[in-house]
Amino acid sequence: MRWITLLLTTVFLGACAAPIGLPPVPIESTPPPDPAQAARTAPTATAMPRIEPTTSPGFHASLPDLGAAPELHNEVWLNTDRPLRLADLHGKVVLLDMWTFGCINCRNVIPSLRDWYAKYTDQGLVVIGNHFPEFAYERDLSNLKDAIQQLNVQYAVAQDNDGVTWEAYGTRYWPSLFLIDKRGHLRYTHIGEGAYGETEQAIQDLLKEE
């Protein structure tokens, strides 16, 4: 698919490359610094002035249609009382973040994700963090729960230890963001840190679509 090719062939700054093959290694590794401390010291993205993305009849965002987004089959979820499926989220805009808590680039993106979650949830945005671990200690569910608490992640997080969702989206870098429109089609991707204003504008535009 076109968007998979883009992900495989483009070099991005502010992102961690995934090693080839599953599961990622090394098994013996030193955990990163306290994520709470990293979150406190991470640069804060400059948010765009808030524009109310009310649905506009006939409006169509000038974003490419990259085809139907792969369904989510994750079974272990945090911050939600049930597994989330794209088939049940039609009519919502979904922001899917491929991340792992030991990646500094991923932690630097989280403040913006929290901001968008707070600003746009009531208007139809669903934020999902798909956690695909790079190192062994990140595979432990207790460590993931601790990191989510320390990083103040309030949106839904799915554990993806086997990389099923990661692979379905052709992902090769942490973090990678995907925006899925109200019809379940992939409309926007971004890899690495930065482009916060561009991403927020894409969120606003997709929320305006019927």
Backbone torsions as a table, in degrees:
resi	resn	phi	psi	omega
1	MET	NA	153.0	-174.5
2	ARG	-56.6	-45.7	-174.5
3	TRP	-72.1	-27.3	174.7
4	ILE	-67.2	-41.0	178.8
5	THR	-60.7	-39.9	177.7
6	LEU	-59.9	-42.5	-177.8
7	LEU	-67.4	-33.4	-175.1
8	LEU	-81.1	-22.8	-170.4
9	THR	-109.3	-6.4	-175.3
10	THR	-103.2	140.1	177.1
11	VAL	-97.8	130.8	-174.5
12	PHE	-123.2	146.4	175.0
13	LEU	-91.6	156.2	177.4
14	GLY	71.1	28.7	-179.9
15	ALA	-139.0	154.8	176.8
16	CYS	-103.2	127.8	-179.7
17	ALA	-80.1	140.0	177.2
18	ALA	-84.1	140.7	174.5
19	PRO	-69.0	154.9	178.9
20	ILE	-72.7	135.1	176.4
21	GLY	97.2	158.1	-179.3
22	LEU	-123.6	148.9	-10.1
23	PRO	-78.2	161.3	179.6
24	PRO	-67.0	150.3	-178.8
25	VAL	-131.8	169.1	16.5
26	PRO	-83.6	157.4	177.3
27	ILE	-74.5	-42.7	177.6
28	GLU	-86.9	117.5	-178.5
29	SER	-153.0	157.5	178.6
30	THR	-95.3	125.2	-179.7
31	PRO	-59.1	152.4	-179.3
32	PRO	-72.6	174.7	176.2
33	PRO	-58.9	161.3	179.4
34	ASP	-47.3	119.2	-177.5
35	PRO	-62.3	-30.0	178.4
36	ALA	-63.6	-42.4	177.7
37	GLN	-64.7	-41.1	179.4
38	ALA	-63.0	-39.2	179.8
39	ALA	-64.7	-36.1	-179.1
40	ARG	-69.9	-29.9	-175.1
41	THR	-100.1	-6.1	-179.2
42	ALA	-66.4	145.5	178.1
43	PRO	-63.9	139.9	-179.1
44	THR	-90.4	128.0	178.8
45	ALA	-69.0	144.2	175.9
46	THR	-85.1	110.6	-176.5
47	ALA	-75.4	147.6	175.1
48	MET	-71.0	154.5	173.5
49	PRO	-55.5	136.7	-175.4
50	ARG	-68.8	128.5	175.2
51	ILE	-117.7	125.0	-179.0
52	GLU	-69.1	110.6	-177.1
53	PRO	-84.7	59.9	178.7
54	THR	-67.5	145.5	-179.3
55	THR	-58.4	131.0	179.7
56	SER	-116.0	116.4	179.3
57	PRO	-54.8	129.3	178.2
58	GLY	82.1	-4.9	-179.0
59	PHE	-74.6	137.6	175.8
60	HIS	-134.5	120.8	-178.8
61	ALA	-63.6	142.6	179.1
62	SER	-83.3	57.2	178.4
63	LEU	-121.8	143.0	-178.9
64	PRO	-67.2	150.3	172.4
65	ASP	-94.2	109.7	-175.3
66	LEU	-96.2	15.1	176.1
67	GLY	97.4	172.7	-179.1
68	ALA	-63.3	133.7	178.9
69	ALA	-76.1	140.3	176.9
70	PRO	-60.1	141.7	178.7
71	GLU	-66.4	154.9	176.5
72	LEU	-94.3	125.6	-178.8
73	HIS	-116.6	13.0	-179.9
74	ASN	-59.7	142.8	179.9
75	GLU	-105.8	-27.3	-178.5
76	VAL	-101.0	118.2	-176.6
77	TRP	-128.2	147.1	175.8
78	LEU	-124.1	154.1	-179.8
79	ASN	64.5	22.2	174.7
80	THR	-153.6	149.1	-177.0
81	ASP	-89.1	3.0	179.3
82	ARG	-157.1	156.0	174.0
83	PRO	-61.9	142.6	177.8
84	LEU	-98.6	135.6	178.9
85	ARG	-127.2	137.7	-179.6
86	LEU	-59.6	-33.1	179.8
87	ALA	-60.6	-27.1	179.3
88	ASP	-91.7	-3.6	-174.6
89	LEU	-110.6	13.9	175.8
90	HIS	-60.3	138.4	-173.4
91	GLY	94.8	-8.1	176.2
92	LYS	-112.0	155.7	169.5
93	VAL	-98.2	128.9	-175.5
94	VAL	-111.0	127.3	171.4
95	LEU	-105.2	114.4	-179.0
96	LEU	-107.0	119.8	-178.6
97	ASP	-109.7	117.7	174.1
98	MET	-86.4	117.5	-172.7
99	TRP	-148.0	169.0	168.0
100	THR	-146.0	140.0	-167.2
101	PHE	-69.8	-17.4	178.5
102	GLY	-84.5	-2.6	-177.4
103	CYS	-92.1	118.7	-178.0
104	ILE	-62.8	-35.4	178.2
105	ASN	-63.2	-39.6	177.3
106	CYS	-63.2	-43.3	-178.7
107	ARG	-66.6	-30.4	178.7
108	ASN	-71.7	-22.9	179.4
109	VAL	-82.8	-25.5	-173.2
110	ILE	-56.2	-40.0	177.9
111	PRO	-56.5	-37.8	177.5
112	SER	-69.6	-39.7	177.4
113	LEU	-61.7	-42.6	178.0
114	ARG	-61.6	-41.3	-179.4
115	ASP	-62.9	-47.6	179.9
116	TRP	-65.7	-37.8	177.0
117	TYR	-59.8	-45.0	-178.8
118	ALA	-68.3	-37.4	-173.9
119	LYS	-80.5	-33.4	-166.9
120	TYR	-119.4	-2.6	-179.8
121	THR	-57.6	-45.2	-178.3
122	ASP	-67.3	-15.7	179.9
123	GLN	-99.6	2.8	172.9
124	GLY	114.3	11.1	177.2
125	LEU	-91.0	133.9	173.8
126	VAL	-115.9	120.2	178.9
127	VAL	-102.4	129.2	-179.6
128	ILE	-129.6	127.8	173.1
129	GLY	-99.5	114.5	177.3
130	ASN	-93.7	108.5	-172.2
131	HIS	-92.7	104.7	175.8
132	PHE	-109.6	114.0	-171.0
133	PRO	-76.5	146.7	173.2
134	GLU	-93.1	-37.7	-176.0
135	PHE	-120.2	164.4	-173.6
136	ALA	-60.1	-42.3	-176.4
137	TYR	-65.6	-22.4	178.4
138	GLU	-77.4	-14.6	179.2
139	ARG	-78.1	-18.9	-176.7
140	ASP	-73.8	125.4	-175.6
141	LEU	-63.4	-36.4	178.6
142	SER	-63.1	-40.4	177.8
143	ASN	-66.1	-37.9	177.3
144	LEU	-64.6	-43.1	178.1
145	LYS	-61.2	-41.7	179.1
146	ASP	-63.3	-42.9	-178.6
147	ALA	-64.7	-40.6	179.2
148	ILE	-61.7	-40.8	178.8
149	GLN	-67.9	-45.3	-178.1
150	GLN	-66.0	-33.7	-178.9
151	LEU	-89.1	-0.1	178.9
152	ASN	57.2	45.8	176.6
153	VAL	-86.9	116.5	-176.6
154	GLN	-106.2	-15.4	178.9
155	TYR	-81.3	168.6	-176.0
156	ALA	-64.9	140.0	177.2
157	VAL	-128.8	131.0	177.6
158	ALA	-109.7	133.1	175.4
159	GLN	-82.0	132.4	-175.4
160	ASP	-132.0	53.3	-174.3
161	ASN	-58.8	-32.7	-179.0
162	ASP	-88.4	-2.5	176.1
163	GLY	71.4	22.9	-177.3
164	VAL	-64.8	-50.0	179.8
165	THR	-70.8	-41.1	176.5
166	TRP	-52.5	-49.4	-178.6
167	GLU	-69.9	-37.0	-178.9
168	ALA	-59.7	-32.2	179.5
169	TYR	-93.9	6.8	177.6
170	GLY	63.8	30.5	-173.4
171	THR	-75.9	143.0	177.2
172	ARG	-133.0	-5.9	-175.0
173	TYR	-138.1	146.3	168.5
174	TRP	-102.8	137.1	-15.4
175	PRO	-84.4	155.4	172.1
176	SER	-129.5	131.3	-179.7
177	LEU	-109.3	138.6	177.0
178	PHE	-129.0	133.8	173.6
179	LEU	-110.4	128.2	-177.2
180	ILE	-115.9	130.1	-173.6
181	ASP	-82.3	-177.2	-173.5
182	LYS	-68.2	-14.2	177.2
183	ARG	-97.1	0.1	-179.7
184	GLY	86.9	19.7	179.8
185	HIS	-103.4	141.7	176.8
186	LEU	-73.7	128.3	-174.9
187	ARG	-124.8	-15.9	-174.4
188	TYR	-157.7	140.5	174.8
189	THR	-136.8	149.0	173.0
190	HIS	-148.2	138.1	-179.7
191	ILE	-116.0	132.6	177.0
192	GLY	90.7	-172.8	177.3
193	GLU	-78.6	172.4	173.9
194	GLY	86.7	-175.0	-178.4
195	ALA	56.9	32.9	-176.8
196	TYR	-65.4	-41.2	178.1
197	GLY	-64.6	-42.7	178.1
198	GLU	-61.7	-43.6	-179.9
199	THR	-65.8	-42.5	179.5
200	GLU	-65.1	-37.3	176.9
201	GLN	-62.9	-39.3	177.7
202	ALA	-64.1	-40.2	176.3
203	ILE	-59.9	-48.2	-178.8
204	GLN	-60.9	-43.7	-178.6
205	ASP	-64.8	-41.6	-179.8
206	LEU	-68.9	-32.7	176.3
207	LEU	-67.7	-26.6	178.3
208	LYS	-73.8	-24.1	-178.7
209	GLU	-66.8	150.6	177.6
210	GLU	-77.7	NA	NA
